[in-house]
Amino acid sequence: MLNHMTDITSSTHFSLKSGDAVALAVNNLGGTSVLELYVVVKEAIAYLESRGVVVEQVYSGALITSLEMAGVSLTLLHLDDSRRRCLNQETAAPGWPRQSWLSSYSSPQPIPAPASTTYTRLSTETAACLSEGGEKAFRRALLHACRALSQCDQQLNDLDCRSGDGDCGSTIRRGAQGKDASQRVLLLH
């Protein structure tokens, strides 16, 4: 899968070279056992490291699922200081993995779990804070992203056909257009 993702002959390839620092997300699509998932995690890290890529952070779990669908998806993100800072922010998001491996899959580093599973506002000491203008800009950007995702569902489906079942765009469109999606964005504070 990583070979396909990084194949430079593909117009949709992920540019990757020796020395690049990346975060890797291995997503259980819903019907894959934890044992199988961790085999994929280990093999993906070994493959990337064999190409000289520095795998700084790894996230795995059922991040985006589809009713007992067998298999996994892999996501790579080039890391810079800003992205590292964002990925390492404390969060109360229930679906975000609570464990990350830094530098090597053999050295797990726990990420503290929230005190409860309810949505809570993080303290201003540990949370990223936005000014009132920044919050408005963030809401506008999020609404724009939802609209843009809704409008490119066919393009996303076409891309997904190359390595999946071709419904990623439709699924994302339904989420972005959900009756509560815009309300959730407007209620962010």
N, C-alpha and C positions, 0 to 999 in steps of 0.2 A: 504494500500500500504506500509506504514512504517512497519507494522507488518511483512509483507512478506519480505521486504528488510533486516530486522534485525533478521529473524528467524535463529537461530543457527543450525538448522537441514539442512539448505540449504548450499551447497558448495560455493555459491556466496554471502553469507550474508555479511552485513556491520556490523562490530563489534562495539557495542555501549553499554556503561555502565553508570550508574549514576555518575554525576560529569563531564562527557566528555563535552568539549566545541566544538560546531559545527557551521558551516555556512550552511544555508539551501537555496537551489535555487528551486523555484517553477516555472516551465516552462509551458507557455501556448503553446500547440502544434499547435495552429493556429485558432481554431474555438470555443474557450471557451470565454465566456464573462468575462469582468473585474470583475463583481460582483461575478461570480462563482469562479474565480481565487482567489479572496481575501477570500472567504469562505474556500477554500482549505488551503491557507496560515495560516489562523487563527486556523483551526483544526489541521494542522500539527504541529504548534508551541505548541498548548495545549497538543497534544499527547506526543511530545518529553519532554516537561516540566513535564508531569505527570510521566515520567520514570526517572526524576532527571537529564535530559540532559540540559545543559546550551546552549540555542540558542542565540549566540552572534550577528550573522548577518544573515539577510534574504534578498534574491534577488528574485524578481518576475517580470514576464513579458513574452513577446514573444521572448525568447532567441534562441531557435532552433525550427523552425516550419515546418509544412508539409501541404501545401495547404488546409486550412480550416479543418484540422483534429481536431475532438473533443477530449478533454481530456487534461491532464497535465502529466508532468513527475516531479519527485522529485529527487533532488541530495543533498547528505550530504557530507560535508568535515570536517574531524577533523581539529581543529585549533591549531596552535602553533604560536609563535611570528613571525616567518618567513612568514607563510601563511597569518596572519593578515596584516602584512606590505604589502605584494603583493596585497591582495584584496583591500586594502585601498589606493593604489597608484592612483593619479589623472590620468584620461584617456580621450582621445578624441574619443574612439571607439564608433561609433554610436549605436551599438546594446547592449551595456552594460547598465543595469538599473541605473538610476540616483538617486535612493532612496534605502536606506538600513535601516533596523530596527536593532537597537543594543539593546541587552539584553531583549527586550520585544516588541511584535507587537503593543503595545499601545503607544509606544514612537517613532514615526518616526523621523529620523535624515536625513535631506537633504544632498545629495552629490552634490556639485556644478556642473552644466552642463557646457560643453565647450562653449566658446564664439561663435563658429560657428559649423556648421555640416560638414565642410570640414576637411580632415585629416591635422592635424598640428603637428609639432614637439613640444613637451612640453619643457618648459624652463629647463635648467640644474639645476635650483634651486629646482624644484619640481619633476622632472622625475628621475627615476632610470637610471644611466649611466653605460655603459660598456666600458671597454678598447677596443682597436682595436682587440686584441686577444680574448677578451670576446665576441665581436660581431661576430667574425668568428666562435667561438665555438658555440654560440647561433644559428647561421644560420645552421651549420652542424647538431646540435641537432634537429632543427626544420625539416630539410629535412629528417633526419633519422626517426623522428616521423611520418612524412607523408608516408614514405615508409613502416614503420611497420604497420601503420593503414591500408594501402592498402592491405597488405598481410594477415591480420587477419580478413577480412570482414566476412567470414563464421562463425568464432567463435563469433564475435559480434552479428551477426544475430541470432545465436543459443541462446545466452544470452537474447537478446531482445524478442525472442519467449516466454520466461517465463513470461514476464509482458507487452509485447507490441505487435506490429504487425510483428516483425521479419525482419525489413528492415534497422535497424540502421547501421549495418556494411556496407551494400551496399551504403547507403547515405553518410557515412563518407568516404568510398573509392572513390566515385565520387568526393567529395570535395577535398580529398587529391591528387587525380590524375588529377584534373581539369587542362586544358591547361595553365591556368595562375598561378596555385598554386605555382609551383617551381619558377616562375619569381617573384611573390610577395615576396617569402622568400629571393630571391637573392637581391631584391631592398631595403630590410629593411636597415635603416641607423639611 
